[in-house]
Amino acid sequence: MFRAVLEVLITILVAMVARAVLTSVIKGIGSAARDAAGSDASAKQQSSDTRTAGVLHKDPVCGTYVAATTPFRRQAGTSTYFYCSEACQASHLRASR
């Protein structure tokens, strides 16, 4: 009688451990799939943001094309100049004086 009870308890314990292991594995696979899908979605969102960022403007100093959202810009009369860096902005300002 004791042996039968012990075998039942061991069987229940093994089943519980197997269930816990399988649950962890399945959750890990699901989490990895969600992370992969999330990074794909963020990459698509980022490329979409890049396309809709606006028109590119040519830096008058070095010729690099920069987005209209650049913090390096200067209004001179009716013209707006866009720069790729603070150094190009300062160089153009010195040259125009």
PyMOL CGO cylinders between C-alpha atoms (Angstrom):
from pymol import cmd
from pymol.cgo import CYLINDER

trace = [
    CYLINDER, 0.00, 0.00, 0.00, 2.77, 2.40, 0.96, 0.3, 1, 1, 1, 1, 1, 1,
    CYLINDER, 2.77, 2.40, 0.96, 4.62, 1.68, -2.28, 0.3, 1, 1, 1, 1, 1, 1,
    CYLINDER, 4.62, 1.68, -2.28, 1.51, 2.48, -4.39, 0.3, 1, 1, 1, 1, 1, 1,
    CYLINDER, 1.51, 2.48, -4.39, 1.04, 5.84, -2.62, 0.3, 1, 1, 1, 1, 1, 1,
    CYLINDER, 1.04, 5.84, -2.62, 4.73, 6.65, -3.06, 0.3, 1, 1, 1, 1, 1, 1,
    CYLINDER, 4.73, 6.65, -3.06, 4.57, 5.84, -6.80, 0.3, 1, 1, 1, 1, 1, 1,
    CYLINDER, 4.57, 5.84, -6.80, 1.49, 8.05, -7.21, 0.3, 1, 1, 1, 1, 1, 1,
    CYLINDER, 1.49, 8.05, -7.21, 3.21, 10.93, -5.39, 0.3, 1, 1, 1, 1, 1, 1,
    CYLINDER, 3.21, 10.93, -5.39, 6.37, 10.56, -7.49, 0.3, 1, 1, 1, 1, 1, 1,
    CYLINDER, 6.37, 10.56, -7.49, 4.29, 10.44, -10.68, 0.3, 1, 1, 1, 1, 1, 1,
    CYLINDER, 4.29, 10.44, -10.68, 2.46, 13.64, -9.65, 0.3, 1, 1, 1, 1, 1, 1,
    CYLINDER, 2.46, 13.64, -9.65, 5.77, 15.34, -8.81, 0.3, 1, 1, 1, 1, 1, 1,
    CYLINDER, 5.77, 15.34, -8.81, 7.32, 14.36, -12.16, 0.3, 1, 1, 1, 1, 1, 1,
    CYLINDER, 7.32, 14.36, -12.16, 4.22, 15.61, -14.00, 0.3, 1, 1, 1, 1, 1, 1,
    CYLINDER, 4.22, 15.61, -14.00, 4.35, 18.95, -12.16, 0.3, 1, 1, 1, 1, 1, 1,
    CYLINDER, 4.35, 18.95, -12.16, 8.06, 19.42, -12.94, 0.3, 1, 1, 1, 1, 1, 1,
    CYLINDER, 8.06, 19.42, -12.94, 7.55, 18.49, -16.60, 0.3, 1, 1, 1, 1, 1, 1,
    CYLINDER, 7.55, 18.49, -16.60, 4.65, 20.92, -16.84, 0.3, 1, 1, 1, 1, 1, 1,
    CYLINDER, 4.65, 20.92, -16.84, 6.73, 23.74, -15.29, 0.3, 1, 1, 1, 1, 1, 1,
    CYLINDER, 6.73, 23.74, -15.29, 9.63, 23.08, -17.68, 0.3, 1, 1, 1, 1, 1, 1,
    CYLINDER, 9.63, 23.08, -17.68, 7.39, 22.96, -20.74, 0.3, 1, 1, 1, 1, 1, 1,
    CYLINDER, 7.39, 22.96, -20.74, 5.57, 26.14, -19.67, 0.3, 1, 1, 1, 1, 1, 1,
    CYLINDER, 5.57, 26.14, -19.67, 8.91, 27.96, -19.31, 0.3, 1, 1, 1, 1, 1, 1,
    CYLINDER, 8.91, 27.96, -19.31, 10.10, 26.79, -22.71, 0.3, 1, 1, 1, 1, 1, 1,
    CYLINDER, 10.10, 26.79, -22.71, 6.85, 27.83, -24.40, 0.3, 1, 1, 1, 1, 1, 1,
    CYLINDER, 6.85, 27.83, -24.40, 6.89, 31.24, -22.71, 0.3, 1, 1, 1, 1, 1, 1,
    CYLINDER, 6.89, 31.24, -22.71, 10.50, 31.75, -23.79, 0.3, 1, 1, 1, 1, 1, 1,
    CYLINDER, 10.50, 31.75, -23.79, 9.69, 30.93, -27.41, 0.3, 1, 1, 1, 1, 1, 1,
    CYLINDER, 9.69, 30.93, -27.41, 6.66, 33.24, -27.34, 0.3, 1, 1, 1, 1, 1, 1,
    CYLINDER, 6.66, 33.24, -27.34, 8.72, 36.06, -25.81, 0.3, 1, 1, 1, 1, 1, 1,
    CYLINDER, 8.72, 36.06, -25.81, 11.45, 35.67, -28.44, 0.3, 1, 1, 1, 1, 1, 1,
    CYLINDER, 11.45, 35.67, -28.44, 8.84, 35.75, -31.22, 0.3, 1, 1, 1, 1, 1, 1,
    CYLINDER, 8.84, 35.75, -31.22, 7.24, 38.90, -29.79, 0.3, 1, 1, 1, 1, 1, 1,
    CYLINDER, 7.24, 38.90, -29.79, 10.66, 40.59, -29.47, 0.3, 1, 1, 1, 1, 1, 1,
    CYLINDER, 10.66, 40.59, -29.47, 11.51, 39.73, -33.07, 0.3, 1, 1, 1, 1, 1, 1,
    CYLINDER, 11.51, 39.73, -33.07, 8.15, 41.01, -34.29, 0.3, 1, 1, 1, 1, 1, 1,
    CYLINDER, 8.15, 41.01, -34.29, 8.52, 44.15, -32.17, 0.3, 1, 1, 1, 1, 1, 1,
    CYLINDER, 8.52, 44.15, -32.17, 11.96, 44.95, -33.55, 0.3, 1, 1, 1, 1, 1, 1,
    CYLINDER, 11.96, 44.95, -33.55, 10.67, 44.45, -37.10, 0.3, 1, 1, 1, 1, 1, 1,
    CYLINDER, 10.67, 44.45, -37.10, 7.78, 46.81, -36.37, 0.3, 1, 1, 1, 1, 1, 1,
    CYLINDER, 7.78, 46.81, -36.37, 10.08, 49.43, -34.85, 0.3, 1, 1, 1, 1, 1, 1,
    CYLINDER, 10.08, 49.43, -34.85, 12.42, 49.17, -37.84, 0.3, 1, 1, 1, 1, 1, 1,
    CYLINDER, 12.42, 49.17, -37.84, 9.47, 49.66, -40.18, 0.3, 1, 1, 1, 1, 1, 1,
    CYLINDER, 9.47, 49.66, -40.18, 8.28, 52.60, -38.08, 0.3, 1, 1, 1, 1, 1, 1,
    CYLINDER, 8.28, 52.60, -38.08, 11.76, 54.14, -38.10, 0.3, 1, 1, 1, 1, 1, 1,
    CYLINDER, 11.76, 54.14, -38.10, 12.09, 53.83, -41.88, 0.3, 1, 1, 1, 1, 1, 1,
    CYLINDER, 12.09, 53.83, -41.88, 8.62, 55.30, -42.23, 0.3, 1, 1, 1, 1, 1, 1,
    CYLINDER, 8.62, 55.30, -42.23, 9.65, 58.24, -40.03, 0.3, 1, 1, 1, 1, 1, 1,
    CYLINDER, 9.65, 58.24, -40.03, 12.75, 58.75, -42.16, 0.3, 1, 1, 1, 1, 1, 1,
    CYLINDER, 12.75, 58.75, -42.16, 10.71, 58.88, -45.36, 0.3, 1, 1, 1, 1, 1, 1,
    CYLINDER, 10.71, 58.88, -45.36, 8.28, 61.40, -43.91, 0.3, 1, 1, 1, 1, 1, 1,
    CYLINDER, 8.28, 61.40, -43.91, 10.94, 63.55, -42.23, 0.3, 1, 1, 1, 1, 1, 1,
    CYLINDER, 10.94, 63.55, -42.23, 10.72, 66.05, -45.07, 0.3, 1, 1, 1, 1, 1, 1,
    CYLINDER, 10.72, 66.05, -45.07, 12.77, 67.45, -47.87, 0.3, 1, 1, 1, 1, 1, 1,
    CYLINDER, 12.77, 67.45, -47.87, 16.55, 67.32, -47.78, 0.3, 1, 1, 1, 1, 1, 1,
    CYLINDER, 16.55, 67.32, -47.78, 18.51, 70.55, -48.07, 0.3, 1, 1, 1, 1, 1, 1,
    CYLINDER, 18.51, 70.55, -48.07, 22.08, 70.91, -49.27, 0.3, 1, 1, 1, 1, 1, 1,
    CYLINDER, 22.08, 70.91, -49.27, 24.62, 72.27, -46.80, 0.3, 1, 1, 1, 1, 1, 1,
    CYLINDER, 24.62, 72.27, -46.80, 26.17, 75.32, -48.54, 0.3, 1, 1, 1, 1, 1, 1,
    CYLINDER, 26.17, 75.32, -48.54, 29.61, 74.62, -47.03, 0.3, 1, 1, 1, 1, 1, 1,
    CYLINDER, 29.61, 74.62, -47.03, 30.30, 70.91, -47.48, 0.3, 1, 1, 1, 1, 1, 1,
    CYLINDER, 30.30, 70.91, -47.48, 27.48, 69.86, -49.79, 0.3, 1, 1, 1, 1, 1, 1,
    CYLINDER, 27.48, 69.86, -49.79, 25.99, 67.28, -47.44, 0.3, 1, 1, 1, 1, 1, 1,
    CYLINDER, 25.99, 67.28, -47.44, 22.23, 66.85, -47.65, 0.3, 1, 1, 1, 1, 1, 1,
    CYLINDER, 22.23, 66.85, -47.65, 20.47, 67.36, -44.32, 0.3, 1, 1, 1, 1, 1, 1,
    CYLINDER, 20.47, 67.36, -44.32, 16.87, 67.09, -43.17, 0.3, 1, 1, 1, 1, 1, 1,
    CYLINDER, 16.87, 67.09, -43.17, 14.78, 70.16, -42.53, 0.3, 1, 1, 1, 1, 1, 1,
    CYLINDER, 14.78, 70.16, -42.53, 14.62, 69.10, -38.89, 0.3, 1, 1, 1, 1, 1, 1,
    CYLINDER, 14.62, 69.10, -38.89, 18.32, 69.82, -38.31, 0.3, 1, 1, 1, 1, 1, 1,
    CYLINDER, 18.32, 69.82, -38.31, 19.03, 72.15, -35.40, 0.3, 1, 1, 1, 1, 1, 1,
    CYLINDER, 19.03, 72.15, -35.40, 21.78, 73.82, -37.45, 0.3, 1, 1, 1, 1, 1, 1,
    CYLINDER, 21.78, 73.82, -37.45, 20.04, 76.39, -39.62, 0.3, 1, 1, 1, 1, 1, 1,
    CYLINDER, 20.04, 76.39, -39.62, 20.14, 80.12, -40.22, 0.3, 1, 1, 1, 1, 1, 1,
    CYLINDER, 20.14, 80.12, -40.22, 17.63, 82.55, -41.65, 0.3, 1, 1, 1, 1, 1, 1,
    CYLINDER, 17.63, 82.55, -41.65, 19.20, 85.30, -43.78, 0.3, 1, 1, 1, 1, 1, 1,
    CYLINDER, 19.20, 85.30, -43.78, 16.66, 87.57, -45.43, 0.3, 1, 1, 1, 1, 1, 1,
    CYLINDER, 16.66, 87.57, -45.43, 14.29, 85.35, -47.36, 0.3, 1, 1, 1, 1, 1, 1,
    CYLINDER, 14.29, 85.35, -47.36, 16.72, 82.43, -47.48, 0.3, 1, 1, 1, 1, 1, 1,
    CYLINDER, 16.72, 82.43, -47.48, 17.06, 79.66, -44.94, 0.3, 1, 1, 1, 1, 1, 1,
    CYLINDER, 17.06, 79.66, -44.94, 20.36, 77.79, -44.83, 0.3, 1, 1, 1, 1, 1, 1,
    CYLINDER, 20.36, 77.79, -44.83, 20.58, 74.28, -43.42, 0.3, 1, 1, 1, 1, 1, 1,
    CYLINDER, 20.58, 74.28, -43.42, 23.88, 72.89, -42.09, 0.3, 1, 1, 1, 1, 1, 1,
    CYLINDER, 23.88, 72.89, -42.09, 25.10, 69.42, -41.19, 0.3, 1, 1, 1, 1, 1, 1,
    CYLINDER, 25.10, 69.42, -41.19, 27.06, 70.64, -38.16, 0.3, 1, 1, 1, 1, 1, 1,
    CYLINDER, 27.06, 70.64, -38.16, 27.82, 73.62, -36.01, 0.3, 1, 1, 1, 1, 1, 1,
    CYLINDER, 27.82, 73.62, -36.01, 31.25, 73.90, -37.67, 0.3, 1, 1, 1, 1, 1, 1,
    CYLINDER, 31.25, 73.90, -37.67, 29.70, 74.29, -41.14, 0.3, 1, 1, 1, 1, 1, 1,
    CYLINDER, 29.70, 74.29, -41.14, 27.24, 76.82, -39.79, 0.3, 1, 1, 1, 1, 1, 1,
    CYLINDER, 27.24, 76.82, -39.79, 30.03, 78.90, -38.22, 0.3, 1, 1, 1, 1, 1, 1,
    CYLINDER, 30.03, 78.90, -38.22, 32.16, 78.66, -41.38, 0.3, 1, 1, 1, 1, 1, 1,
    CYLINDER, 32.16, 78.66, -41.38, 29.32, 79.87, -43.58, 0.3, 1, 1, 1, 1, 1, 1,
    CYLINDER, 29.32, 79.87, -43.58, 28.54, 82.69, -41.18, 0.3, 1, 1, 1, 1, 1, 1,
    CYLINDER, 28.54, 82.69, -41.18, 32.20, 83.84, -41.21, 0.3, 1, 1, 1, 1, 1, 1,
    CYLINDER, 32.20, 83.84, -41.21, 32.33, 83.66, -45.02, 0.3, 1, 1, 1, 1, 1, 1,
    CYLINDER, 32.33, 83.66, -45.02, 29.14, 85.66, -45.48, 0.3, 1, 1, 1, 1, 1, 1,
    CYLINDER, 29.14, 85.66, -45.48, 30.30, 88.60, -43.32, 0.3, 1, 1, 1, 1, 1, 1,
]
cmd.load_cgo(trace, "trace")
